Structures are given as C-alpha cells and as structure tokens.
C-alpha cells in the first residue's frame, strides 16, 4: 500500500501555518489519556478515531477503549496486526492496516463531540542516539496537538477515508458520522480555540521532566561508556605480559571506544629523533601510516608534551598557529595524514616518558576535544605505562630466572665434575702411595708402575685446576695479552707435538695437516693460539678412535682473516647441540656418565680466547658417528696496523658471551 500518504503530511499541507512540535512518548501518553478521559467524563456521543502503530501498543490501551466504545457509537481503532488483531465490528470498529502503510510510523487520536474537539496527529522520528533507543519513554514524535475544530475535522476526514480503504463495508456508518458531526461543513467561528490549561501545564511539565531525564541518562551513558572503555583496556592489558601485544590491544580499544579516524601508540624516549609507527587503528577509508618514521626531535608539539608532561589537544589544525607557522615538520605532517583535529597524550611512569598516544580526526568538520575525554585518555595512558613497566619487569625477571637456572646448572655440573675428576685421581694416587709405603718388598718394576700412575693422575689434577684458573682469568679480563706476528704453521706443529707427548704411548688417530706453506703471518698471542689449537686437537683425538683421522686445514677467508679448521671422523655431535658445546662444564654424555675424561671447560676456554682477538668460533656436524669440525678465525698480520686489545673492551665482550 505504498501509494497511501502520511496523515501528518496531509494535515500540515492543509494548514501550512501550523508548525509541528516535538513530543516524547510519555507526553503523548498523557495527552491521549487526557483526551480519552474527557470523552468518558463528558457524557456526549462523540466520534473517536485512534490509530496505533502496532497491535502491541493497542493492547496496552484496549481496556480504555472498551469503556469508550460502551459510551460512544462512532469509535474506530486502527493498528497493524501482529497476532489476533483483525478487521471486526464489536463494541467498536477495529481496522487492521498493512505493514507498509505510513500509519505504522504514526500516532493519532481525534475526538469530535457536539461541544468540543481535540486532535493529536504525530509521526515518530528516527532515534538519534543509543540512549533514546534504550529508553522507550524517550521515543520522539513530531506533530500537532490542538483543539481547533477545522484541524480536528480535517484529520477526522483523512482518517475516515483511510478506514474506508481497508473496510469499505463501513461506508454507511462513516457517512452517518460525517453527517452527524458536520465534518464537511466549513467552520466559520471557533467556539474554543485554546486547549485545557491543566493539560497544557501537564504537558509542559512532562516535556521538561523528560528532557532532564534524557540529559541525566546521557550523562550516565557517557560515564558508563568511559568506564567500560577503561575496564576493557585494563582487562586487555592484564591478559598479556608482552609489550607489543599490550600496545596492539590498547590501540584497538581506544580507536573503537572514541570512534576516531586514526589512533596511534608508539614507544619513544625524550631524546629520540624519530619513532616507528608499529601500532595503529584506522577507520575504513583512512590512510594507514603504519611503519612510517614519526618525527620527534624537530616536532614542536612533541617537545611541548615532553616539557610540560601534559597532553596537547588541537581542535582545529587550520586555526592553530603552531602548526601553520611550522612549514618544516608539522604542516607537512598534517597534510600527509589529512589531520583535522589532533590529540597527543604522553605515556608516563614516575615521570619517565615511555611513549605517546595520538588520536586523529581526519574527516569533515573539526571536533572539540572534551576535557572528560582527554582525562580518560590520560587515565588509559597511565594504565598503559604501568602495564609496560610490569611487562618489561616480567621479561627481565624471566631473563634473570634463565640466568639463575643456568648458574644452578653450572653449579651442579661444577660439583659433579669436580667431585668426579678430583676424587678419581686422588683415590688412585692414594692407593699408589700407600702401596709404595707399605710394601717394602715390592719389585722395582711394580714400584715404577705405581709411581708413573701417581704422577699421571697428579698431572690430570693439575690440568683440571689449571683449566679452572685459565677460564677464570679469561672471563675476568685480567690477562695481559702480547699480540705479535706469528707463523701459523709453527703454532700448529707445536700443538701437535704437545698432543703426542701427552699421549705417552696411547693410540692416537692419524693427524693430517692441509694448508699452503706460503700462508701469511697472523697477529696473535702465541701462547694462547697454541692453547686453542691444542685443546681443539685434544678434543678431536679424544672422540676419535685410533683408526680415525684428524685433519687441520687453513684457508684465507678474506684479505684480513684466516680460517682454521680442526676436523675429525669420530663420534660427531647432534646438530641441535652444536651451540651448547661451547658452554662451561657442558658434557654431552652427562657429568657422571661420560666415557671420556675432562671438565667440559676446554671449548669454553677456546671461545674466550678467540673472542678476545675479535675472531669467531663455531662447530659443524651432521650427527652421531659422522664426525665433527671446529672452525675459528684469526686476523692476518698487517704491518702498519698492529692489533690493539683494550682490557675494558675485552671485559664487555666477555660479559656479553657469558
């Protein structure tokens, strides 16, 4: 029935001098009840036409119209059916109109009596905000309430025509109503042009009360919105101890909560030159600046925030002198980001700057940043600051726990290894010496065996203690280094000689050298270079059987560095353990289950020595029983550029490698 027009529109077109008024639903209920009460109290047979938007609204007033229908013969009730409302003639006439009729958006009540008339025709306005949608009594209607006969009769005629459209069988009854109440006759004089003063006062009181109630509800809704936003941000950041995750959640909650075009949160400090935008919220159609470098040092607004430790708000960037006069940073920034209104809030913790929150309005007219909104963002910034500090403290605590766990493992390994490595040779030495002391008749040959065994284990203990002292000196940085030009071939030969002399008849794998005889000189401390080579060779021989091969090769890595490789075809190392073999006291087989002796300090000592001259050391292996290769680099001697080692620098490197 889309061809049917609005009753309100037709009335206003007939009386252009009339100006529609705004009414709340509560006011219209009061007006309707006053008009209905007048019909019930007057005792006259009146024409009553009531139009409800939906059947559910009619049901709320059905008992009143039952009474009116019993007093008056011309009563018509219109509504859109929902369940059992239909066209019927009972105590009064029911008229069911279709859901696409404009009447579904209108509220009408017209009363025509011999001695008075009243008319209420209104159309519902679309709700303006969420508060009106929640408050049913705050629904707004626009229309006319009057006691003028000409307006009332015109509205009655329009509604009677609509009734005939849906119920043509009522044509005779409608004609009697038109004739009885002279609806088609011109009204020459108005017998009563003013409405009841009591009703007017009641209406004014209700309207004023409703406006106050609306204002209170809006304030409560705004407060609730702020508290909900603050709670959502607090809840979000409490669920994570990751600083990046905290900032990501906050930027989303802030952007959605304030409905801005763009929201930024970035980490920065007072002395920073620029900051990378890593966390951003944007509305659809707004240009993203994520990943951009945000200027700080030359940004007057940033410097102002840092100096005052307070937020800076700009309602209209075009009217702000700071922006319009700064053509180097601010004006290009505003143009590139399409800024219209701007809010900058610092993230502080105990006076220390941790970052910034920025809200950007980029569309339409400038907006005014309300003090309560700025205060809310400041509160959220405080929460973010606390959360960041807590997250960083937690991260530091985790790192400290890892270090403590590593120290605990080191202590356990130290106790186990030291106890095992010291107890075993001590026991052997004690047995040998007791035998020598208590067995005077022992043969010279057996005495020599006992003495050799004691000396061998004493040397083993000496080497253990020496490794402890060496690593301690290297880590403390108290060693005096004496770098000089050296022949790498001679150092390799010396280390091989040491390994063979220590073997004392024990089976060693074949040791092969593979390098050019014309290698350049290297710049290093000879004693420590031999120490590295000896420990790597000793390690390779220890885990390679007598039929195996150990190869020492050297190649030029670049014009300033040589790379030395000690490779074997022995036991090998699992690939996932290659980074751990250089840790102090590391034993692949465990402290007490290993088949080969040793403290697990040799490779840790090698790493400290190589790192001291600025080199690198690493291991390679394809896995168990597939051999292994240890590589380290050493600088080539440069005649005019002697190597200088600063103890302070050494300590820093050594601390970073612990």
C-alpha positions in Angstrom: 0.0 0.0 0.0 2.9 2.3 -0.7 0.6 4.8 -2.5 -1.0 5.8 0.8 0.3 9.0 2.2 1.1 10.2 5.7 -1.8 11.6 7.7 0.5 14.1 9.3 1.8 15.3 6.0 -1.8 15.8 4.6 -2.8 17.8 7.7 0.2 20.0 7.5 -0.3 20.6 3.8 -3.9 21.7 4.5 -2.8 24.0 7.3 0.6 25.4 6.3 0.5 27.9 9.1 0.8 25.1 11.7 4.2 24.3 12.9 4.9 20.7 14.2 6.1 20.3 17.7 8.4 17.7 19.2 6.9 15.3 21.8 8.2 12.5 23.9 6.3 9.3 24.1 5.5 9.9 27.8 4.0 13.3 26.8 1.8 11.8 24.1 0.5 9.1 26.6 -0.5 11.9 28.9 -2.2 13.8 26.1 -4.1 10.7 24.9 -5.3 9.8 28.4 -6.5 13.4 28.9 -8.5 13.3 25.6 -9.9 9.9 26.4 -10.8 10.9 30.0 -12.6 13.9 28.6 -14.8 11.6 26.4 -15.5 9.4 29.3 -16.4 12.3 31.6 -18.4 14.4 29.1 -21.3 12.0 28.7 -21.8 13.0 25.0 -21.8 10.7 22.0 -18.5 11.6 20.3 -16.6 10.4 17.2 -13.3 8.8 18.4 -10.6 7.7 15.9 -7.4 6.2 17.4 -4.6 4.9 15.3 -1.8 2.8 17.0 1.4 1.8 15.3 1.3 -1.8 16.3 -1.1 -4.2 17.9 1.1 -4.4 21.0 0.6 -0.7 21.6 -3.2 -1.0 21.1 -3.3 -3.9 23.7 -1.9 -1.5 26.4 -5.0 0.7 25.9 -7.7 -1.8 25.0 -9.4 -1.6 28.3 -9.9 2.1 28.0 -11.4 1.8 24.5 -13.8 -0.8 25.8 -15.2 1.8 28.1 -15.2 4.5 25.4 -17.0 2.1 23.0 -19.7 1.4 25.5 -20.4 5.2 25.8 -20.0 6.2 22.1 -21.4 4.7 18.9 -18.7 6.0 16.5 -15.4 4.6 17.7 -12.7 3.4 15.3 -9.4 1.8 16.3 -6.6 1.2 13.7 -3.5 -0.9 14.2 -1.0 -3.1 12.3 -1.8 -6.7 13.2 0.7 -8.9 14.9 -1.2 -11.8 16.3 -5.0 -11.7 16.7 -5.9 -8.1 15.7 -8.1 -8.1 12.6 -11.0 -6.3 10.9 -14.1 -6.7 13.2 -17.1 -4.9 14.5 -17.6 -5.5 18.2 -18.0 -2.8 20.8 -16.1 -0.6 18.4 -14.7 -0.9 14.9 -11.3 -2.5 14.5 -9.4 -1.7 11.3 -6.2 -3.6 10.5 -3.9 -1.8 8.1 -0.9 -3.3 6.2 2.7 -3.1 7.5 3.8 -0.9 4.6 1.2 1.8 5.5 2.7 5.1 6.8 0.4 4.7 9.8 2.9 2.2 11.2 5.2 5.2 12.0 2.4 7.5 13.3 0.3 8.0 16.4 -3.2 9.6 16.0 -6.2 10.4 18.2 -9.1 12.5 17.0 -12.2 13.3 19.1 -15.2 15.2 17.6 -18.0 15.9 20.0 -21.0 18.4 19.8 -19.4 20.8 22.2 -15.7 20.2 21.8 -13.0 18.8 19.6 -9.4 17.7 20.0 -6.8 16.4 17.7 -3.4 14.7 18.1 -1.6 13.6 15.0 2.2 12.7 15.2 4.9 10.9 13.3 7.8 9.1 15.0 11.3 10.4 14.4 14.2 8.1 13.9 16.1 7.7 17.2 19.1 10.0 17.5 21.3 8.0 19.8 21.7 4.8 21.7 20.1 6.4 24.8 16.8 7.0 23.1 16.9 3.5 21.6 17.2 2.1 25.1 14.7 4.4 26.8 11.2 3.6 25.4 9.7 6.7 27.0 12.3 8.9 25.2 11.0 7.9 21.8 10.4 11.2 19.9 7.4 12.2 17.8 6.8 15.2 15.7 3.3 16.6 15.1 0.3 18.7 16.2 -1.9 18.7 19.2 -4.8 21.2 19.0 -8.4 21.8 19.9 -9.3 23.7 16.8 -12.3 22.4 15.0 -11.1 22.9 11.5 -7.9 20.9 12.1 -9.7 18.2 14.1 -12.4 17.8 11.4 -9.8 17.7 8.6 -7.8 15.0 10.4 -11.0 13.0 11.1 -11.9 13.1 7.4 -8.5 11.9 6.4 -8.6 9.0 8.8 -12.2 8.1 7.8 -11.0 7.8 4.2 -8.2 5.5 5.3 -10.7 3.4 7.3 -12.9 3.0 4.1 -9.8 2.0 2.2 -9.4 -1.1 4.5 -13.1 -1.6 5.4 -15.4 -0.4 2.6 -18.3 -2.2 4.2 -18.4 0.6 6.8 -19.3 3.2 4.2 -22.9 3.8 5.6 -21.6 4.1 9.2 -18.9 6.5 8.0 -21.5 8.7 6.2 -23.6 8.9 9.3 -20.5 10.1 11.2 -19.7 12.7 8.6 -23.3 14.0 8.7 -23.8 13.8 12.4 -20.6 15.7 13.2 -20.7 18.1 10.2 -17.3 17.1 9.1 -17.7 18.5 5.5 -19.1 21.9 6.7 -16.9 24.9 6.8 -16.1 26.1 10.3 -16.9 29.8 10.5 -16.1 30.5 14.1 -14.2 28.7 16.7 -16.1 28.1 19.8 -13.0 27.1 21.7 -9.5 27.7 20.3 -7.5 27.1 23.4 -6.8 23.7 24.9 -7.3 22.9 28.6 -4.8 24.9 30.6 -4.3 22.0 33.0 -3.4 19.7 30.1 -1.0 22.3 28.8 0.7 22.7 32.1 0.9 18.9 32.5 2.4 18.6 29.0 4.9 21.3 29.7 5.9 19.6 33.0 6.2 16.2 31.3 8.3 17.6 28.5 10.6 19.4 30.8 10.9 16.3 33.0 11.7 14.1 30.1 14.4 16.5 28.8 16.0 16.4 32.3 15.7 12.6 32.4 17.3 12.4 28.9 20.2 14.6 30.0 20.7 12.5 33.1 20.6 9.3 31.0 23.1 10.8 28.5 25.5 11.7 31.3 25.1 8.2 32.8 25.6 6.6 29.4 28.7 8.7 28.8 30.1 7.8 32.2 29.3 4.1 31.6 30.9 4.3 28.2 34.1 5.7 29.7 34.2 3.1 32.5 33.5 0.3 30.0 36.4 1.5 27.8 38.7 1.9 30.7 37.7 -1.6 32.0 38.1 -3.1 28.6 41.6 -1.6 28.2 42.6 -2.7 31.7 41.3 -6.2 31.2 43.0 -6.5 27.8 46.4 -5.4 29.1 46.2 -7.7 32.1 45.8 -10.7 29.9 49.3 -10.3 28.4 52.8 -9.7 29.5 54.1 -8.9 26.0 54.6 -5.2 25.5 53.8 -5.4 21.8 50.6 -7.3 22.5 49.6 -4.7 25.2 50.0 -1.8 22.8 48.1 -3.6 20.0 45.1 -4.3 22.3 45.1 -0.7 23.6 45.3 1.0 20.2 42.3 -1.1 19.1 40.2 -0.4 22.2 41.0 3.3 22.1 40.2 3.7 18.4 36.9 1.8 18.7 35.9 3.5 22.0 36.5 7.0 20.8 35.3 6.5 17.3 38.3 8.4 15.9 39.6 8.1 12.4 43.1 7.0 13.5 44.7 6.0 16.8 48.5 5.6 17.2 50.5 4.3 20.1 54.3 4.3 19.8 57.3 3.8 22.1 59.7 6.7 22.4 62.0 8.5 24.8 62.7 12.2 25.3 66.0 12.2 23.4 64.7 10.1 20.4 64.9 11.7 17.0 62.1 9.7 15.5 59.8 6.7 16.3 58.5 4.0 14.1 54.7 3.6 14.0 54.1 0.0 14.8 50.6 0.0 16.4 47.8 1.7 14.6 44.0 1.7 14.4 42.3 3.2 11.4 38.7 3.6 10.1 37.8 2.4 6.6 39.0 4.8 4.0 41.7 6.4 6.2 45.3 6.2 5.0 47.5 3.9 7.1 50.8 5.3 8.3 52.0 2.1 10.0 55.7 1.6 9.5 56.3 5.3 9.0 59.0 7.1 10.9 57.3 9.7 13.1 59.4 12.9 13.6 60.1 13.7 17.3 63.2 15.9 17.8 62.1 18.6 15.4 58.4 18.3 16.3 57.3 21.3 18.4 54.3 19.5 19.8 56.3 16.6 20.9 58.8 18.9 22.6 55.9 20.7 24.3 54.4 17.5 25.6 57.8 16.4 26.9 58.5 19.8 28.6 55.0 20.1 30.2 54.4 16.4 30.9 50.9 17.0 29.8 48.7 16.3 26.8 48.3 18.7 23.9 44.9 19.0 22.2 44.2 20.8 18.9 40.5 21.2 17.9 41.2 22.7 14.5 44.7 22.3 13.0 44.0 25.2 10.5 43.4 27.6 13.3 46.5 26.6 15.3 49.4 29.0 14.9 52.0 26.4 16.0 51.1 24.2 13.0 50.6 26.9 10.4 53.9 28.5 11.1 55.9 25.3 11.2 56.3 24.5 7.5 59.2 22.1 8.1 57.6 19.4 10.2 54.1 20.0 11.4 52.4 21.4 8.3 53.7 18.6 6.0 52.7 16.1 8.7 49.1 17.4 8.9 48.8 17.4 5.1 50.2 13.9 4.6 48.0 12.4 7.4 44.9 14.5 6.5 44.6 15.8 10.1 41.6 17.9 11.1 41.7 17.6 14.9 44.7 16.2 16.9 45.2 14.9 20.5 48.6 13.9 21.8 48.9 12.2 25.2 52.2 11.1 26.8 52.6 7.6 28.4 54.5 8.3 31.6 55.6 6.2 34.5 57.0 8.0 37.5 57.8 11.0 35.3 59.7 8.9 32.7 58.4 9.1 29.1 57.7 5.6 27.7 55.7 6.5 24.6 52.8 8.5 23.1 49.1 8.0 22.3 47.7 10.1 19.4 44.1 10.4 18.3 43.5 11.8 14.8 40.2 13.1 13.4 40.6 13.2 9.6 37.2 13.8 8.1 34.6 16.5 7.9 34.5 19.4 10.3 36.8 19.9 13.3 35.8 18.4 16.6 36.2 19.7 20.1 38.2 17.5 22.5 36.2 17.4 25.7 38.0 17.7 29.0 36.5 14.5 30.2 37.7 12.7 27.1 41.2 14.0 27.5 41.1 12.9 31.1 40.0 9.4 30.1 42.8 9.1 27.6 45.3 10.3 30.3 44.0 7.6 32.6 44.4 5.0 30.0 47.9 6.2 29.2 48.7 5.8 32.9 47.4 2.2 32.8 49.4 1.5 29.7 52.6 2.9 31.3 52.2 0.7 34.4 51.4 -2.3 32.1 54.6 -1.7 30.0 56.8 -1.4 33.1 55.2 -4.6 34.5 55.7 -6.4 31.2 59.3 -5.3 31.0 59.9 -6.2 34.6 58.4 -9.6 33.9 60.7 -10.0 30.9 63.7 -9.1 32.9 62.6 -11.5 35.6 62.3 -14.3 33.1 65.8 -13.4 31.8 67.1 -13.4 35.4 65.4 -16.7 36.1 67.0 -18.2 33.0 70.4 -16.9 34.1 69.8 -18.3 37.6 68.8 -21.6 36.1 72.0 -21.6 34.0 74.1 -20.7 37.1 72.4 -23.5 39.0 73.1 -26.0 36.2 76.7 -24.7 36.2 77.0 -25.1 39.9 75.6 -28.7 39.7 77.9 -29.5 36.9 80.8 -28.0 38.7 80.1 -30.0 41.8 79.6 -33.2 39.9 82.5 -32.8 37.5 84.9 -31.5 40.1 84.0 -34.3 42.5 84.4 -36.9 39.9 87.6 -35.5 38.3 89.3 -34.9 41.6 88.2 -37.9 43.6 89.2 -40.4 40.9 92.9 -39.3 40.5 93.2 -38.7 44.3 92.0 -42.2 45.0 94.5 -43.6 42.5 97.3 -41.5 43.9 96.4 -42.5 47.5 96.4 -46.2 46.6 99.8 -46.0 44.8 101.5 -44.1 47.6 100.1 -46.4 50.3 101.4 -49.4 48.3 104.8 -47.8 47.9 104.9 -47.0 51.7 103.5 -50.3 53.0 105.1 -52.8 50.6 108.9 -52.6 51.0 109.4 -55.8 49.2 107.7 -54.6 46.0 109.7 -55.2 42.9 111.4 -52.2 41.2 109.3 -52.7 38.1 106.0 -52.5 40.1 107.2 -49.5 42.0 107.9 -47.8 38.7 104.3 -48.6 37.6 102.9 -47.2 40.8 104.9 -44.1 40.6 104.1 -43.4 37.0 100.4 -43.9 37.7 100.5 -41.4 40.6 102.4 -38.9 38.5 99.9 -39.3 35.6 96.9 -38.7 37.9 98.7 -35.8 39.6 99.1 -34.2 36.2 95.5 -34.8 35.4 94.5 -32.9 38.6 97.0 -30.1 37.8 95.4 -29.8 34.3 91.9 -29.7 35.9 92.9 -26.9 38.3 94.7 -25.1 35.5 91.6 -25.1 33.3 89.6 -23.6 36.2 92.2 -20.8 36.7 92.5 -20.1 33.0 88.8 -19.7 32.4 88.5 -17.5 35.5 91.3 -15.3 34.3 89.9 -15.0 30.8 86.4 -14.1 32.0 87.7 -11.5 34.4 89.8 -9.8 31.7 92.9 -9.7 33.9 95.2 -11.4 31.4 97.9 -9.3 29.8 97.9 -10.1 26.1 101.0 -9.9 23.9 100.0 -10.0 20.2 102.8 -10.4 17.7 103.4 -11.6 14.2 103.4 -15.4 14.2 103.8 -18.3 11.8 100.6 -20.3 12.0 102.5 -23.4 10.7 104.9 -23.3 13.7 102.0 -22.9 16.1 100.2 -25.9 14.6 103.3 -28.0 14.7 103.9 -27.1 18.4 100.3 -28.0 19.3 100.6 -31.4 17.5 103.9 -32.1 19.4 102.2 -31.3 22.7 99.3 -33.7 21.9 101.7 -36.5 21.0 103.8 -36.0 24.1 100.8 -36.2 26.3 99.7 -39.5 24.7 102.7 -41.3 26.1 102.2 -44.4 24.1 98.4 -44.3 23.9 96.9 -44.8 20.5 96.2 -41.5 18.7 94.3 -41.1 15.4 96.2 -40.0 12.4 96.8 -36.2 12.4 97.0 -34.6 8.9 97.8 -31.0 8.1 96.3 -29.4 5.0 97.4 -25.9 4.2 99.7 -23.9 1.9 103.2 -23.4 3.1 103.0 -19.7 1.9 100.4 -18.7 4.5 100.7 -15.2 5.7 101.7 -14.4 9.3 98.9 -14.0 11.8 98.6 -11.4 14.6 98.0 -13.1 18.0 99.5 -14.1 21.3 101.4 -17.2 20.6 100.9 -18.9 23.9 97.1 -18.6 23.7 96.9 -19.5 20.0 98.8 -22.8 20.8 96.4 -23.3 23.7 93.4 -23.1 21.3 94.9 -25.4 18.8 96.0 -27.9 21.5 92.5 -28.0 23.1 90.8 -28.5 19.7 93.2 -31.2 18.7 92.9 -32.9 22.2 89.1 -32.8 21.9 89.2 -34.2 18.3 91.6 -37.1 19.3 89.6 -37.9 22.5 86.4 -38.6 20.5 88.1 -40.4 17.5 89.4 -43.9 17.8 92.9 -44.9 16.9 92.0 -45.8 13.3 90.4 -42.4 12.7 91.8 -39.3 11.1 92.1 -35.7 12.4 92.7 -33.0 9.8 94.0 -29.5 10.4 93.3 -27.2 7.5 93.7 -23.4 6.9 92.3 -21.2 4.3 92.2 -17.4 3.6 88.7 -16.3 4.5 89.3 -12.7 3.2 92.2 -10.3 2.9 92.3 -9.8 6.7 91.3 -13.2 8.2 92.4 -16.8 8.1 90.0 -19.7 9.0 91.4 -22.7 10.8 89.5 -26.0 10.8 90.1 -29.0 13.1 88.0 -31.9 11.7 87.7 -35.5 12.6 85.7 -38.6 11.5 84.9 -39.6 15.1 81.8 -39.7 17.3 80.2 -36.5 15.9 77.6 -34.2 17.6 73.9 -33.9 17.2 73.1 -30.7 15.2 70.8 -29.3 17.9 73.6 -29.4 20.4 76.2 -27.5 18.4 75.6 -24.2 20.1 75.8 -25.8 23.6 79.2 -27.4 23.3 81.0 -24.1 24.0 79.2 -23.6 27.3 81.1 -24.0 30.5 81.0 -27.6 32.0 79.0 -28.9 29.1 79.2 -32.6 28.8 77.2 -34.3 26.0 77.0 -37.6 27.9 76.4 -36.0 31.3 78.7 -35.3 34.2 79.0 -38.8 35.6 78.1 -41.0 32.6 80.6 -39.9 30.1 83.1 -42.4 28.7 85.9 -39.8 28.3 87.5 -37.7 31.0 87.5 -34.0 31.0 85.9 -31.0 32.7 83.9 -29.6 29.8 85.9 -26.4 30.0 88.2 -26.8 27.0 85.8 -25.4 24.3 84.6 -22.6 26.7 88.3 -21.6 27.1 88.8 -21.6 23.3 85.8 -19.4 22.8 87.0 -16.9 25.3 90.5 -16.7 23.7 89.1 -16.4 20.1 86.6 -13.8 21.1 89.4 -11.8 22.7 91.2 -11.2 19.4 87.9 -10.4 17.7 87.5 -13.8 16.0 84.7 -16.3 15.6 84.5 -19.9 16.6 81.8 -22.5 15.7 81.2 -26.2 15.3 79.7 -28.3 12.5 78.5 -31.9 12.4 75.9 -33.9 10.6 75.1 -36.1 13.6 76.2 -39.1 15.6 79.2 -41.1 14.2 79.5 -38.7 11.3 82.5 -36.7 12.6 82.7 -33.0 13.5 84.6 -29.9 12.5 85.6 -26.9 14.7 86.4 -23.6 12.9 87.9 -20.4 14.2 89.1 -17.3 12.6 92.3 -15.3 13.3 93.5 -12.0 11.9 96.2 -11.8 9.4 99.2 -9.6 10.4 99.0 -6.1 9.0 102.4 -4.4 9.1 101.2 -0.9 9.6 98.1 -1.8 11.7 99.1 -3.7 14.9 96.3 -5.3 16.8 95.4 -3.4 20.0 93.4 -5.1 22.7 91.7 -3.0 25.4 91.0 -4.8 28.6 87.8 -2.8 29.1 86.6 -3.8 25.7 87.6 -7.4 26.5 85.5 -7.4 29.6 82.5 -6.1 27.8 82.8 -8.8 25.1 83.4 -11.5 27.7 80.4 -10.4 29.8 78.2 -10.5 26.7 79.3 -14.0 25.9 78.6 -15.4 29.4 
